[in-house]
């Protein structure tokens, strides 16, 4: 996956996750008297789960791409920041200043 795809999807899914988390807490707080969660809170929980899966997949894709590029400093930074719950910081830094995608071009020699 390219840097552009992984960073945009990761940051977008993180924002959706944050909005769903706030919505879930707001809906759950209003329904504290009943023993079951309101249906809206369940929908917010499902959105949380899907956004979490998307962020995980994009993070792994970014790590694979960084490994393929042999950008080990960026690889370690994105890995460690995510493991200490600062994944969004690492991915934003990678989006802004990380190594650009390199495409390999193979030229076939001409025979004369």
Secondary structure, DSSP 8 states (H G I E B T S, - for coil): --HHHHHHHHHHHHHHHHHHHHHHHHHHHHT-SSSS--HHHHHHHHHHHHHHHHHHHHHHHHHHHHHHHT-HHHHHHHHHHHHTT-HHHHHHHHHHHS--------------
